[in-house]
Amino acid sequence: MKVWLQRMQFGRNMVKNREATLRWNDLKLCLVFLTRLPLHLDTATQNRSLAQAATLFPVVGIFVGLVGAFMLFMARTVGIPELAAAALCLTATILLTGALHEDGLADVADGFGGGLGKARKLEIMRDSRIGSYGVLAIGLSLILRVTLIAGITGHLESFWELAGVLVTMHAIGRGLLPAVMAVLPLARSNGLAVHADRPSGRKAAFAFIISLLIAVICLGPAAGISGIFTAAIAVAAMAWLARRLIGGYTGDVLGASEQIGEIVALAVIAVML
């Protein structure tokens, strides 16, 4: 009996170790896709689709938010004015993510604003050049986020207070993307979104729950719940528009959705705090 129990315990430990390794590899996969960190992926991890790891999207937001909070805190410590400090904070996060989401926002703005039909819209979105709508969309996104960050964090003193706002903002923006991927069909048969595959509704729900928990822990129930549910409504509106105009989602639509989620979450936080 004792030997049998030891074997059972050994088996449980092996399963726990495999699960922990799998979760860590999934997190690395998300970090490689959503940031520019030069992490090494083993063959097993490379063979997993991004959709299989989508539950951990909001966890990447924690990391990005902490980097932004550190830059904001250091800028304020040396006496840089609030708006400039917020701009440096945003610059740090954009450099970390390689402007992945901003690029998607610009392409969606150009395609949705400039194309007359589905095929033309998708063609414009695939073009690497940025048009007038794209420039305006990026400019508006930057202005809104910088001013909102400066307005919210202007009366906050500690690093952890700053981190709470920025972590929530980035976790919500990324945590809502799996739901868009799960609900909408793919708008084209090739491209980045096709290779990423589509997560299950269960994974999308878990990503939302993780984002919700992060928001509540960082900001409290009122601001956290209000922020994520209002952002979810805005992202749902973006998803509806994408379905109507191009028949589904692309990688660019996900980038635009992330930006909308961040901005709306920040706006709600500004009102609630």
C-alpha positions in Angstrom: 0.0 0.0 0.0 2.8 2.4 0.9 4.6 1.8 -2.4 1.3 2.3 -4.3 0.7 5.7 -2.5 4.2 6.8 -3.3 3.7 5.9 -7.0 0.4 7.9 -7.0 2.1 10.9 -5.5 4.9 10.7 -7.9 2.4 10.6 -10.8 0.6 13.6 -9.5 3.9 15.5 -9.2 4.7 14.6 -12.8 1.4 15.9 -14.0 1.8 19.1 -12.0 5.3 19.6 -13.4 4.1 19.1 -17.0 1.2 21.5 -16.5 3.6 24.1 -15.0 5.9 23.7 -18.0 3.1 23.9 -20.4 1.8 27.2 -18.9 5.3 28.7 -18.9 5.8 27.7 -22.5 2.4 29.2 -23.4 3.3 32.4 -21.6 6.6 32.6 -23.6 4.7 32.0 -26.8 2.3 35.0 -25.9 5.3 37.2 -25.0 7.1 36.4 -28.3 3.9 37.2 -30.3 2.8 40.3 -28.3 6.1 41.8 -27.5 9.6 42.1 -29.0 11.3 40.1 -26.2 13.9 37.7 -27.8 12.8 34.6 -25.9 13.8 31.1 -27.0 10.9 28.8 -28.0 11.6 25.0 -28.1 10.1 22.9 -30.8 7.1 21.8 -28.8 6.2 25.4 -28.0 6.7 26.5 -31.6 4.3 23.8 -32.8 1.5 25.1 -30.5 -0.9 27.7 -32.0 -1.3 31.1 -30.3 -5.0 30.3 -29.8 -4.0 27.4 -27.4 -2.1 30.0 -25.2 -4.7 32.8 -25.6 -5.8 32.5 -22.0 -2.5 34.1 -20.9 -2.9 37.3 -23.1 -3.8 39.4 -20.1 -0.8 38.2 -18.2 1.4 39.7 -20.9 -0.5 43.0 -20.1 0.8 42.7 -16.5 4.4 42.7 -17.8 3.8 45.5 -20.3 2.0 47.6 -17.6 4.9 47.2 -15.1 7.4 48.4 -17.7 5.3 51.4 -18.4 4.8 52.1 -14.7 8.6 51.9 -14.1 9.2 54.5 -16.9 6.5 56.8 -15.6 7.7 56.5 -12.0 11.4 57.3 -13.0 10.3 60.2 -15.2 8.3 61.8 -12.4 11.1 61.1 -9.9 13.5 63.2 -11.9 11.0 66.1 -12.2 9.7 65.6 -15.7 6.2 67.1 -16.1 3.1 64.9 -16.1 2.3 65.0 -19.8 5.9 64.4 -20.9 6.2 61.6 -18.3 3.1 59.9 -19.6 4.4 60.2 -23.2 7.6 58.5 -22.1 5.6 55.8 -20.4 3.7 55.2 -23.5 6.9 55.2 -25.6 8.4 52.5 -23.4 5.4 50.2 -23.9 5.2 50.8 -27.6 8.9 50.0 -28.0 8.4 46.8 -26.0 5.4 45.7 -28.1 6.9 46.9 -31.5 3.9 49.1 -32.1 2.0 45.9 -33.0 -1.4 47.2 -31.9 -0.9 50.7 -33.2 -0.1 49.3 -36.7 -3.3 47.3 -36.6 -5.3 50.4 -35.6 -3.8 52.4 -38.5 -4.5 49.6 -41.1 -8.1 49.2 -39.9 -8.7 52.9 -40.0 -7.4 53.1 -43.6 -9.3 50.0 -44.7 -12.6 50.8 -43.1 -12.4 54.5 -44.0 -11.0 54.3 -47.5 -12.3 51.1 -49.1 -15.7 50.8 -50.8 -16.1 47.0 -50.6 -14.9 44.0 -48.6 -12.1 43.1 -51.1 -10.9 46.6 -51.4 -10.9 47.2 -47.6 -8.9 44.0 -47.1 -6.5 45.0 -49.8 -5.9 48.4 -48.2 -5.4 46.8 -44.7 -2.7 44.5 -46.1 -0.8 47.5 -47.7 2.1 48.4 -45.5 1.8 52.1 -46.3 -0.3 54.3 -43.9 -2.8 56.7 -45.2 -4.6 59.8 -43.8 -7.1 57.8 -41.8 -4.4 55.7 -40.3 -2.3 58.7 -39.3 -5.3 60.3 -37.7 -6.2 57.1 -35.8 -2.7 56.7 -34.4 -2.5 60.4 -33.5 -5.8 60.3 -31.7 -4.9 57.1 -29.9 -1.7 58.6 -28.6 -3.2 61.9 -27.5 -6.1 60.2 -25.7 -3.8 57.7 -23.9 -1.2 60.2 -22.9 -3.7 62.7 -21.6 -5.7 60.1 -19.8 -2.6 58.5 -18.2 -1.4 61.9 -17.1 -4.8 62.9 -15.7 -5.2 59.6 -13.8 -1.7 59.3 -12.4 -1.1 62.9 -11.6 -2.4 62.5 -8.1 -0.8 59.1 -7.5 2.5 58.9 -5.7 3.7 55.3 -5.2 5.0 53.0 -7.9 2.4 50.4 -7.1 -0.5 52.9 -7.5 0.9 53.8 -11.0 1.4 50.1 -11.8 -2.2 49.3 -10.8 -3.6 51.7 -13.5 -1.2 50.7 -16.2 -1.4 47.0 -15.6 -5.2 47.1 -15.6 -5.2 49.1 -18.9 -2.9 46.7 -20.7 -4.5 43.5 -19.2 -8.0 44.6 -20.3 -6.8 45.6 -23.8 -5.2 42.2 -24.4 -7.6 40.0 -22.3 -10.6 40.8 -24.6 -8.9 39.7 -27.8 -9.5 36.0 -27.4 -13.3 36.7 -27.3 -13.1 38.5 -30.6 -11.1 35.5 -32.0 -13.6 33.0 -30.7 -16.8 34.8 -31.8 -15.9 36.2 -35.2 -15.0 34.1 -38.3 -11.7 34.8 -40.1 -12.1 37.5 -42.7 -9.5 36.0 -45.1 -8.0 32.6 -45.7 -4.4 33.6 -45.1 -2.4 36.0 -42.9 -1.3 36.3 -39.3 -4.7 35.6 -37.8 -5.0 32.4 -39.7 -1.7 31.1 -38.4 -2.7 32.1 -34.8 -5.9 29.9 -35.1 -9.1 30.5 -33.1 -9.3 29.9 -29.3 -12.3 28.0 -27.8 -15.0 29.9 -26.0 -13.7 28.4 -22.8 -10.2 29.9 -23.3 -11.8 33.2 -24.2 -13.9 33.1 -21.0 -10.8 32.3 -18.9 -8.9 35.2 -20.4 -11.8 37.6 -19.6 -12.0 36.3 -16.0 -8.2 36.7 -15.5 -8.5 40.3 -16.9 -11.4 40.9 -14.5 -9.5 39.6 -11.5 -6.4 41.7 -12.4 -8.6 44.9 -12.7 -10.4 44.3 -9.4 -7.2 43.5 -7.5 -5.4 46.5 -9.0 -8.2 49.1 -8.8 -10.9 47.7 -6.6 -14.3 46.3 -7.5 -16.0 49.5 -8.7 -13.4 50.8 -11.0 -12.2 47.4 -12.1 -15.6 46.0 -13.0 -16.7 49.2 -14.7 -13.5 49.4 -16.7 -13.5 45.9 -18.1 -17.2 45.7 -18.9 -17.3 49.1 -20.6 -14.2 48.2 -22.6 -15.9 44.9 -23.5 -18.9 46.8 -24.9 -16.6 49.0 -27.0 -14.6 46.0 -28.3 -17.9 44.2 -29.1 -18.9 47.2 -31.2 -15.6 47.0 -33.0 -16.2 43.3 -33.6 -19.7 44.0 -35.0 -18.3 46.6 -37.3 -15.6 44.3 -38.6 -18.1 41.5 -39.2 -20.3 43.9 -41.1 -17.6 45.5 -43.2 -15.1 42.7 -43.9 -17.0 39.6 -42.8 -14.8 38.8 -39.7 -11.5 39.6 -38.1 -7.9 39.9 -39.1 -4.7 40.5 -37.1 -5.3 44.2 -37.8 -8.8 44.1 -36.3 -7.3 42.5 -33.2 -4.8 45.3 -32.9 -7.5 48.0 -33.3 -9.6 46.2 -30.7 -6.7 46.2 -28.2 -6.3 49.9 -28.7 -10.0 50.6 -28.2 -10.0 48.5 -25.1 -7.1 50.4 -23.6 -8.6 53.8 -24.3 -12.1 53.0 -23.1 -10.7 51.3 -19.9 -8.5 54.4 -19.2 -11.5 56.7 -19.8 -13.6 54.8 -17.3 -10.8 54.6 -14.8 -10.4 58.4 -15.0 -14.0 58.9 -14.1 -14.1 56.3 -11.3 -10.8 57.1 -9.5 
